[in-house]
């Protein structure tokens, strides 16, 4: 489980995946999110613009990120 710190109120899901180096591009993030491969707080999320806030967890391909 990796921890990512953000200095803003929130970060959008697609931007977080790029920031955490889980995807190489925004296009790749869009496809993975649309395919239902990304979960937020244990639930599949299909919204690439979902606001991720401190305390949330995001999972993709067996990797989990906790936002601080």
HTML snippet that shows the backbone in 3Dmol.js (N, CA, C, O; Angstrom):
<script src="https://3Dmol.org/build/3Dmol-min.js"></script>
<div id="view" style="width:600px;height:400px;position:relative"></div>
<script>
const pdb = `
ATOM      1  N   UNK A   1       0.853  -1.179   0.000  1.00  0.00           N
ATOM      2  CA  UNK A   1       0.000   0.000   0.000  1.00  0.00           C
ATOM      3  C   UNK A   1       0.894   1.236   0.000  1.00  0.00           C
ATOM      4  O   UNK A   1       1.735   1.412   0.882  1.00  0.00           O
ATOM      5  N   UNK A   2       0.700   2.074  -0.991  1.00  0.00           N
ATOM      6  CA  UNK A   2       1.478   3.310  -1.108  1.00  0.00           C
ATOM      7  C   UNK A   2       0.682   4.474  -0.547  1.00  0.00           C
ATOM      8  O   UNK A   2      -0.548   4.476  -0.584  1.00  0.00           O
ATOM      9  N   UNK A   3       1.387   5.452  -0.035  1.00  0.00           N
ATOM     10  CA  UNK A   3       0.746   6.669   0.452  1.00  0.00           C
ATOM     11  C   UNK A   3       1.157   7.829  -0.437  1.00  0.00           C
ATOM     12  O   UNK A   3       2.333   8.006  -0.753  1.00  0.00           O
ATOM     13  N   UNK A   4       0.164   8.615  -0.836  1.00  0.00           N
ATOM     14  CA  UNK A   4       0.390   9.792  -1.671  1.00  0.00           C
ATOM     15  C   UNK A   4      -0.150  11.002  -0.912  1.00  0.00           C
ATOM     16  O   UNK A   4      -1.294  10.993  -0.455  1.00  0.00           O
ATOM     17  N   UNK A   5       0.661  12.025  -0.781  1.00  0.00           N
ATOM     18  CA  UNK A   5       0.225  13.253  -0.125  1.00  0.00           C
ATOM     19  C   UNK A   5      -0.150  14.282  -1.180  1.00  0.00           C
ATOM     20  O   UNK A   5       0.572  14.477  -2.157  1.00  0.00           O
ATOM     21  N   UNK A   6      -1.286  14.938  -0.973  1.00  0.00           N
ATOM     22  CA  UNK A   6      -1.678  16.023  -1.866  1.00  0.00           C
ATOM     23  C   UNK A   6      -1.774  17.299  -1.038  1.00  0.00           C
ATOM     24  O   UNK A   6      -2.103  17.264   0.147  1.00  0.00           O
ATOM     25  N   UNK A   7      -1.484  18.412  -1.675  1.00  0.00           N
ATOM     26  CA  UNK A   7      -1.502  19.696  -0.958  1.00  0.00           C
ATOM     27  C   UNK A   7      -2.741  20.511  -1.286  1.00  0.00           C
ATOM     28  O   UNK A   7      -2.880  21.647  -0.832  1.00  0.00           O
ATOM     29  N   UNK A   8      -3.647  19.932  -2.076  1.00  0.00           N
ATOM     30  CA  UNK A   8      -4.887  20.604  -2.441  1.00  0.00           C
ATOM     31  C   UNK A   8      -6.055  19.895  -1.766  1.00  0.00           C
ATOM     32  O   UNK A   8      -5.874  18.854  -1.135  1.00  0.00           O
ATOM     33  N   UNK A   9      -7.250  20.458  -1.898  1.00  0.00           N
ATOM     34  CA  UNK A   9      -8.438  19.871  -1.283  1.00  0.00           C
ATOM     35  C   UNK A   9      -8.747  18.497  -1.880  1.00  0.00           C
ATOM     36  O   UNK A   9      -9.183  17.592  -1.169  1.00  0.00           O
ATOM     37  N   UNK A  10      -8.521  18.343  -3.193  1.00  0.00           N
ATOM     38  CA  UNK A  10      -8.795  17.078  -3.860  1.00  0.00           C
ATOM     39  C   UNK A  10      -7.940  16.968  -5.116  1.00  0.00           C
ATOM     40  O   UNK A  10      -7.320  17.939  -5.550  1.00  0.00           O
ATOM     41  N   UNK A  11      -7.917  15.759  -5.697  1.00  0.00           N
ATOM     42  CA  UNK A  11      -7.277  15.521  -6.980  1.00  0.00           C
ATOM     43  C   UNK A  11      -8.221  14.624  -7.771  1.00  0.00           C
ATOM     44  O   UNK A  11      -8.832  13.716  -7.206  1.00  0.00           O
ATOM     45  N   UNK A  12      -8.344  14.866  -9.055  1.00  0.00           N
ATOM     46  CA  UNK A  12      -9.240  14.041  -9.869  1.00  0.00           C
ATOM     47  C   UNK A  12      -8.613  12.664 -10.079  1.00  0.00           C
ATOM     48  O   UNK A  12      -7.392  12.521 -10.136  1.00  0.00           O
ATOM     49  N   UNK A  13      -9.468  11.668 -10.190  1.00  0.00           N
ATOM     50  CA  UNK A  13      -9.024  10.279 -10.251  1.00  0.00           C
ATOM     51  C   UNK A  13      -8.027  10.032 -11.379  1.00  0.00           C
ATOM     52  O   UNK A  13      -6.999   9.393 -11.154  1.00  0.00           O
ATOM     53  N   UNK A  14      -8.304  10.519 -12.575  1.00  0.00           N
ATOM     54  CA  UNK A  14      -7.380  10.270 -13.692  1.00  0.00           C
ATOM     55  C   UNK A  14      -6.023  10.927 -13.448  1.00  0.00           C
ATOM     56  O   UNK A  14      -4.983  10.362 -13.788  1.00  0.00           O
ATOM     57  N   UNK A  15      -6.038  12.112 -12.865  1.00  0.00           N
ATOM     58  CA  UNK A  15      -4.782  12.814 -12.560  1.00  0.00           C
ATOM     59  C   UNK A  15      -4.006  12.078 -11.467  1.00  0.00           C
ATOM     60  O   UNK A  15      -2.777  12.025 -11.504  1.00  0.00           O
ATOM     61  N   UNK A  16      -4.723  11.514 -10.499  1.00  0.00           N
ATOM     62  CA  UNK A  16      -4.063  10.759  -9.435  1.00  0.00           C
ATOM     63  C   UNK A  16      -3.354   9.532  -9.988  1.00  0.00           C
ATOM     64  O   UNK A  16      -2.232   9.230  -9.582  1.00  0.00           O
ATOM     65  N   UNK A  17      -3.995   8.823 -10.907  1.00  0.00           N
ATOM     66  CA  UNK A  17      -3.380   7.629 -11.484  1.00  0.00           C
ATOM     67  C   UNK A  17      -2.083   7.984 -12.202  1.00  0.00           C
ATOM     68  O   UNK A  17      -1.113   7.228 -12.141  1.00  0.00           O
ATOM     69  N   UNK A  18      -2.061   9.128 -12.880  1.00  0.00           N
ATOM     70  CA  UNK A  18      -0.832   9.574 -13.545  1.00  0.00           C
ATOM     71  C   UNK A  18       0.201  10.017 -12.507  1.00  0.00           C
ATOM     72  O   UNK A  18       1.376   9.665 -12.614  1.00  0.00           O
ATOM     73  N   UNK A  19      -0.227  10.780 -11.509  1.00  0.00           N
ATOM     74  CA  UNK A  19       0.662  11.289 -10.473  1.00  0.00           C
ATOM     75  C   UNK A  19       1.338  10.147  -9.708  1.00  0.00           C
ATOM     76  O   UNK A  19       2.506  10.250  -9.331  1.00  0.00           O
ATOM     77  N   UNK A  20       0.599   9.064  -9.483  1.00  0.00           N
ATOM     78  CA  UNK A  20       1.121   7.916  -8.737  1.00  0.00           C
ATOM     79  C   UNK A  20       1.884   6.940  -9.634  1.00  0.00           C
ATOM     80  O   UNK A  20       2.327   5.887  -9.176  1.00  0.00           O
ATOM     81  N   UNK A  21       2.035   7.292 -10.911  1.00  0.00           N
ATOM     82  CA  UNK A  21       2.747   6.448 -11.882  1.00  0.00           C
ATOM     83  C   UNK A  21       2.120   5.068 -12.060  1.00  0.00           C
ATOM     84  O   UNK A  21       2.823   4.092 -12.321  1.00  0.00           O
ATOM     85  N   UNK A  22       0.794   4.987 -11.917  1.00  0.00           N
ATOM     86  CA  UNK A  22       0.096   3.730 -12.178  1.00  0.00           C
ATOM     87  C   UNK A  22      -0.269   3.597 -13.652  1.00  0.00           C
ATOM     88  O   UNK A  22      -0.508   2.496 -14.147  1.00  0.00           O
ATOM     89  N   UNK A  23      -0.310   4.733 -14.344  1.00  0.00           N
ATOM     90  CA  UNK A  23      -0.554   4.749 -15.792  1.00  0.00           C
ATOM     91  C   UNK A  23       0.448   5.706 -16.421  1.00  0.00           C
ATOM     92  O   UNK A  23       1.017   6.564 -15.748  1.00  0.00           O
ATOM     93  N   UNK A  24       0.653   5.542 -17.728  1.00  0.00           N
ATOM     94  CA  UNK A  24       1.628   6.400 -18.402  1.00  0.00           C
ATOM     95  C   UNK A  24       0.996   7.630 -19.048  1.00  0.00           C
ATOM     96  O   UNK A  24       1.694   8.586 -19.387  1.00  0.00           O
ATOM     97  N   UNK A  25      -0.340   7.602 -19.221  1.00  0.00           N
ATOM     98  CA  UNK A  25      -0.990   8.748 -19.871  1.00  0.00           C
ATOM     99  C   UNK A  25      -2.430   8.880 -19.392  1.00  0.00           C
ATOM    100  O   UNK A  25      -2.999   7.964 -18.798  1.00  0.00           O
ATOM    101  N   UNK A  26      -2.993  10.033 -19.667  1.00  0.00           N
ATOM    102  CA  UNK A  26      -4.395  10.260 -19.328  1.00  0.00           C
ATOM    103  C   UNK A  26      -5.315   9.361 -20.128  1.00  0.00           C
ATOM    104  O   UNK A  26      -6.360   8.937 -19.634  1.00  0.00           O
ATOM    105  N   UNK A  27      -4.929   9.066 -21.369  1.00  0.00           N
ATOM    106  CA  UNK A  27      -5.726   8.173 -22.202  1.00  0.00           C
ATOM    107  C   UNK A  27      -5.789   6.770 -21.618  1.00  0.00           C
ATOM    108  O   UNK A  27      -6.838   6.125 -21.627  1.00  0.00           O
ATOM    109  N   UNK A  28      -4.655   6.306 -21.112  1.00  0.00           N
ATOM    110  CA  UNK A  28      -4.627   4.982 -20.483  1.00  0.00           C
ATOM    111  C   UNK A  28      -5.505   4.977 -19.231  1.00  0.00           C
ATOM    112  O   UNK A  28      -6.229   4.013 -18.983  1.00  0.00           O
ATOM    113  N   UNK A  29      -5.442   6.048 -18.449  1.00  0.00           N
ATOM    114  CA  UNK A  29      -6.267   6.158 -17.247  1.00  0.00           C
ATOM    115  C   UNK A  29      -7.746   6.118 -17.630  1.00  0.00           C
ATOM    116  O   UNK A  29      -8.539   5.434 -16.982  1.00  0.00           O
ATOM    117  N   UNK A  30      -8.114   6.842 -18.671  1.00  0.00           N
ATOM    118  CA  UNK A  30      -9.507   6.893 -19.127  1.00  0.00           C
ATOM    119  C   UNK A  30     -10.013   5.500 -19.482  1.00  0.00           C
ATOM    120  O   UNK A  30     -11.125   5.128 -19.106  1.00  0.00           O
ATOM    121  N   UNK A  31      -9.210   4.732 -20.200  1.00  0.00           N
ATOM    122  CA  UNK A  31      -9.607   3.379 -20.620  1.00  0.00           C
ATOM    123  C   UNK A  31      -9.763   2.456 -19.412  1.00  0.00           C
ATOM    124  O   UNK A  31     -10.756   1.735 -19.306  1.00  0.00           O
ATOM    125  N   UNK A  32      -8.792   2.474 -18.504  1.00  0.00           N
ATOM    126  CA  UNK A  32      -8.855   1.597 -17.329  1.00  0.00           C
ATOM    127  C   UNK A  32     -10.041   1.931 -16.436  1.00  0.00           C
ATOM    128  O   UNK A  32     -10.686   1.033 -15.894  1.00  0.00           O
ATOM    129  N   UNK A  33     -10.331   3.219 -16.281  1.00  0.00           N
ATOM    130  CA  UNK A  33     -11.476   3.638 -15.468  1.00  0.00           C
ATOM    131  C   UNK A  33     -12.773   3.197 -16.140  1.00  0.00           C
ATOM    132  O   UNK A  33     -13.660   2.660 -15.477  1.00  0.00           O
ATOM    133  N   UNK A  34     -12.891   3.420 -17.453  1.00  0.00           N
ATOM    134  CA  UNK A  34     -14.101   3.038 -18.199  1.00  0.00           C
ATOM    135  C   UNK A  34     -14.314   1.528 -18.182  1.00  0.00           C
ATOM    136  O   UNK A  34     -15.455   1.066 -18.213  1.00  0.00           O
ATOM    137  N   UNK A  35     -13.231   0.754 -18.132  1.00  0.00           N
ATOM    138  CA  UNK A  35     -13.323  -0.709 -18.099  1.00  0.00           C
ATOM    139  C   UNK A  35     -13.663  -1.247 -16.710  1.00  0.00           C
ATOM    140  O   UNK A  35     -13.830  -2.455 -16.539  1.00  0.00           O
ATOM    141  N   UNK A  36     -13.769  -0.358 -15.715  1.00  0.00           N
ATOM    142  CA  UNK A  36     -14.120  -0.784 -14.369  1.00  0.00           C
ATOM    143  C   UNK A  36     -12.972  -1.433 -13.614  1.00  0.00           C
ATOM    144  O   UNK A  36     -13.199  -2.232 -12.705  1.00  0.00           O
ATOM    145  N   UNK A  37     -11.740  -1.095 -13.982  1.00  0.00           N
ATOM    146  CA  UNK A  37     -10.574  -1.700 -13.336  1.00  0.00           C
ATOM    147  C   UNK A  37     -10.067  -0.904 -12.138  1.00  0.00           C
ATOM    148  O   UNK A  37      -9.135  -1.328 -11.456  1.00  0.00           O
ATOM    149  N   UNK A  38     -10.683   0.252 -11.882  1.00  0.00           N
ATOM    150  CA  UNK A  38     -10.235   1.116 -10.789  1.00  0.00           C
ATOM    151  C   UNK A  38     -11.324   1.163  -9.714  1.00  0.00           C
ATOM    152  O   UNK A  38     -12.504   1.339 -10.017  1.00  0.00           O
ATOM    153  N   UNK A  39     -10.913   1.004  -8.467  1.00  0.00           N
ATOM    154  CA  UNK A  39     -11.883   1.125  -7.379  1.00  0.00           C
ATOM    155  C   UNK A  39     -11.461   2.237  -6.430  1.00  0.00           C
ATOM    156  O   UNK A  39     -10.275   2.464  -6.194  1.00  0.00           O
ATOM    157  N   UNK A  40     -12.458   2.918  -5.896  1.00  0.00           N
ATOM    158  CA  UNK A  40     -12.251   3.992  -4.930  1.00  0.00           C
ATOM    159  C   UNK A  40     -12.990   3.591  -3.658  1.00  0.00           C
ATOM    160  O   UNK A  40     -14.197   3.352  -3.681  1.00  0.00           O
ATOM    161  N   UNK A  41     -12.271   3.520  -2.573  1.00  0.00           N
ATOM    162  CA  UNK A  41     -12.838   3.119  -1.280  1.00  0.00           C
ATOM    163  C   UNK A  41     -13.574   1.786  -1.380  1.00  0.00           C
ATOM    164  O   UNK A  41     -14.623   1.600  -0.763  1.00  0.00           O
ATOM    165  N   UNK A  42     -13.015   0.858  -2.163  1.00  0.00           N
ATOM    166  CA  UNK A  42     -13.567  -0.485  -2.261  1.00  0.00           C
ATOM    167  C   UNK A  42     -14.679  -0.677  -3.267  1.00  0.00           C
ATOM    168  O   UNK A  42     -15.183  -1.790  -3.417  1.00  0.00           O
ATOM    169  N   UNK A  43     -15.082   0.390  -3.968  1.00  0.00           N
ATOM    170  CA  UNK A  43     -16.154   0.288  -4.953  1.00  0.00           C
ATOM    171  C   UNK A  43     -15.632   0.695  -6.320  1.00  0.00           C
ATOM    172  O   UNK A  43     -14.873   1.656  -6.444  1.00  0.00           O
ATOM    173  N   UNK A  44     -16.049  -0.053  -7.358  1.00  0.00           N
ATOM    174  CA  UNK A  44     -15.635   0.268  -8.721  1.00  0.00           C
ATOM    175  C   UNK A  44     -16.109   1.678  -9.058  1.00  0.00           C
ATOM    176  O   UNK A  44     -17.251   2.041  -8.778  1.00  0.00           O
ATOM    177  N   UNK A  45     -15.227   2.464  -9.657  1.00  0.00           N
ATOM    178  CA  UNK A  45     -15.547   3.838 -10.023  1.00  0.00           C
ATOM    179  C   UNK A  45     -15.367   4.008 -11.527  1.00  0.00           C
ATOM    180  O   UNK A  45     -14.304   3.696 -12.064  1.00  0.00           O
ATOM    181  N   UNK A  46     -16.392   4.496 -12.203  1.00  0.00           N
ATOM    182  CA  UNK A  46     -16.350   4.709 -13.651  1.00  0.00           C
ATOM    183  C   UNK A  46     -16.220   6.187 -14.017  1.00  0.00           C
ATOM    184  O   UNK A  46     -16.263   6.536 -15.196  1.00  0.00           O
ATOM    185  N   UNK A  47     -16.062   7.052 -13.024  1.00  0.00           N
ATOM    186  CA  UNK A  47     -15.968   8.491 -13.273  1.00  0.00           C
ATOM    187  C   UNK A  47     -14.516   8.935 -13.198  1.00  0.00           C
ATOM    188  O   UNK A  47     -13.926   8.961 -12.117  1.00  0.00           O
ATOM    189  N   UNK A  48     -13.941   9.282 -14.338  1.00  0.00           N
ATOM    190  CA  UNK A  48     -12.525   9.655 -14.324  1.00  0.00           C
ATOM    191  C   UNK A  48     -12.283  10.993 -13.631  1.00  0.00           C
ATOM    192  O   UNK A  48     -11.164  11.264 -13.195  1.00  0.00           O
ATOM    193  N   UNK A  49     -13.301  11.823 -13.524  1.00  0.00           N
ATOM    194  CA  UNK A  49     -13.167  13.119 -12.866  1.00  0.00           C
ATOM    195  C   UNK A  49     -13.553  13.094 -11.398  1.00  0.00           C
ATOM    196  O   UNK A  49     -13.664  14.148 -10.771  1.00  0.00           O
ATOM    197  N   UNK A  50     -13.759  11.909 -10.841  1.00  0.00           N
ATOM    198  CA  UNK A  50     -14.149  11.806  -9.428  1.00  0.00           C
ATOM    199  C   UNK A  50     -13.112  12.498  -8.552  1.00  0.00           C
ATOM    200  O   UNK A  50     -11.908  12.326  -8.740  1.00  0.00           O
ATOM    201  N   UNK A  51     -13.592  13.273  -7.606  1.00  0.00           N
ATOM    202  CA  UNK A  51     -12.705  13.998  -6.702  1.00  0.00           C
ATOM    203  C   UNK A  51     -12.224  13.058  -5.602  1.00  0.00           C
ATOM    204  O   UNK A  51     -13.023  12.514  -4.839  1.00  0.00           O
ATOM    205  N   UNK A  52     -10.918  12.877  -5.533  1.00  0.00           N
ATOM    206  CA  UNK A  52     -10.302  12.031  -4.528  1.00  0.00           C
ATOM    207  C   UNK A  52      -9.728  12.938  -3.449  1.00  0.00           C
ATOM    208  O   UNK A  52      -8.958  13.854  -3.738  1.00  0.00           O
ATOM    209  N   UNK A  53     -10.108  12.674  -2.211  1.00  0.00           N
ATOM    210  CA  UNK A  53      -9.721  13.530  -1.095  1.00  0.00           C
ATOM    211  C   UNK A  53      -8.870  12.748  -0.082  1.00  0.00           C
ATOM    212  O   UNK A  53      -8.862  11.517  -0.097  1.00  0.00           O
ATOM    213  N   UNK A  54      -8.167  13.451   0.781  1.00  0.00           N
ATOM    214  CA  UNK A  54      -7.390  12.753   1.817  1.00  0.00           C
ATOM    215  C   UNK A  54      -8.272  11.773   2.592  1.00  0.00           C
ATOM    216  O   UNK A  54      -9.402  12.090   2.965  1.00  0.00           O
ATOM    217  N   UNK A  55      -7.733  10.586   2.824  1.00  0.00           N
ATOM    218  CA  UNK A  55      -8.479   9.534   3.510  1.00  0.00           C
ATOM    219  C   UNK A  55      -9.039   8.495   2.555  1.00  0.00           C
ATOM    220  O   UNK A  55      -9.373   7.386   2.973  1.00  0.00           O
ATOM    221  N   UNK A  56      -9.146   8.841   1.265  1.00  0.00           N
ATOM    222  CA  UNK A  56      -9.652   7.904   0.262  1.00  0.00           C
ATOM    223  C   UNK A  56      -8.575   6.892  -0.101  1.00  0.00           C
ATOM    224  O   UNK A  56      -7.382   7.166   0.024  1.00  0.00           O
ATOM    225  N   UNK A  57      -9.011   5.715  -0.552  1.00  0.00           N
ATOM    226  CA  UNK A  57      -8.093   4.711  -1.079  1.00  0.00           C
ATOM    227  C   UNK A  57      -8.486   4.408  -2.519  1.00  0.00           C
ATOM    228  O   UNK A  57      -9.669   4.334  -2.851  1.00  0.00           O
ATOM    229  N   UNK A  58      -7.485   4.234  -3.361  1.00  0.00           N
ATOM    230  CA  UNK A  58      -7.695   3.940  -4.780  1.00  0.00           C
ATOM    231  C   UNK A  58      -6.906   2.683  -5.107  1.00  0.00           C
ATOM    232  O   UNK A  58      -5.736   2.570  -4.742  1.00  0.00           O
ATOM    233  N   UNK A  59      -7.544   1.731  -5.796  1.00  0.00           N
ATOM    234  CA  UNK A  59      -6.888   0.476  -6.157  1.00  0.00           C
ATOM    235  C   UNK A  59      -6.942   0.256  -7.658  1.00  0.00           C
ATOM    236  O   UNK A  59      -7.949   0.538  -8.309  1.00  0.00           O
ATOM    237  N   UNK A  60      -5.832  -0.259  -8.200  1.00  0.00           N
ATOM    238  CA  UNK A  60      -5.728  -0.595  -9.613  1.00  0.00           C
ATOM    239  C   UNK A  60      -4.702  -1.707  -9.763  1.00  0.00           C
ATOM    240  O   UNK A  60      -3.564  -1.572  -9.313  1.00  0.00           O
ATOM    241  N   UNK A  61      -5.098  -2.793 -10.387  1.00  0.00           N
ATOM    242  CA  UNK A  61      -4.165  -3.872 -10.683  1.00  0.00           C
ATOM    243  C   UNK A  61      -3.410  -4.414  -9.488  1.00  0.00           C
ATOM    244  O   UNK A  61      -2.218  -4.704  -9.589  1.00  0.00           O
ATOM    245  N   UNK A  62      -4.076  -4.552  -8.373  1.00  0.00           N
ATOM    246  CA  UNK A  62      -3.438  -5.100  -7.182  1.00  0.00           C
ATOM    247  C   UNK A  62      -2.647  -4.093  -6.361  1.00  0.00           C
ATOM    248  O   UNK A  62      -2.109  -4.440  -5.310  1.00  0.00           O
ATOM    249  N   UNK A  63      -2.569  -2.847  -6.829  1.00  0.00           N
ATOM    250  CA  UNK A  63      -1.867  -1.810  -6.073  1.00  0.00           C
ATOM    251  C   UNK A  63      -2.893  -0.886  -5.436  1.00  0.00           C
ATOM    252  O   UNK A  63      -3.877  -0.503  -6.069  1.00  0.00           O
ATOM    253  N   UNK A  64      -2.659  -0.535  -4.191  1.00  0.00           N
ATOM    254  CA  UNK A  64      -3.567   0.347  -3.462  1.00  0.00           C
ATOM    255  C   UNK A  64      -2.808   1.591  -3.033  1.00  0.00           C
ATOM    256  O   UNK A  64      -1.669   1.529  -2.570  1.00  0.00           O
ATOM    257  N   UNK A  65      -3.480   2.719  -3.203  1.00  0.00           N
ATOM    258  CA  UNK A  65      -2.911   4.016  -2.822  1.00  0.00           C
ATOM    259  C   UNK A  65      -3.817   4.641  -1.762  1.00  0.00           C
ATOM    260  O   UNK A  65      -5.040   4.648  -1.904  1.00  0.00           O
ATOM    261  N   UNK A  66      -3.213   5.157  -0.713  1.00  0.00           N
ATOM    262  CA  UNK A  66      -3.957   5.890   0.317  1.00  0.00           C
ATOM    263  C   UNK A  66      -3.583   7.357   0.157  1.00  0.00           C
ATOM    264  O   UNK A  66      -2.406   7.706   0.070  1.00  0.00           O
ATOM    265  N   UNK A  67      -4.599   8.205   0.119  1.00  0.00           N
ATOM    266  CA  UNK A  67      -4.374   9.648  -0.046  1.00  0.00           C
ATOM    267  C   UNK A  67      -4.294  10.298   1.328  1.00  0.00           C
ATOM    268  O   UNK A  67      -5.146  10.091   2.192  1.00  0.00           O
ATOM    269  N   UNK A  68      -3.232  11.097   1.501  1.00  0.00           N
ATOM    270  CA  UNK A  68      -3.034  11.807   2.778  1.00  0.00           C
ATOM    271  C   UNK A  68      -3.205  13.295   2.582  1.00  0.00           C
ATOM    272  O   UNK A  68      -3.077  14.062   3.537  1.00  0.00           O
TER     273      UNK A  68
END
`;
const viewer = $3Dmol.createViewer("view");
viewer.addModel(pdb, "pdb");
viewer.setStyle({}, {cartoon: {color: "spectrum"}});
viewer.zoomTo();
viewer.render();
</script>
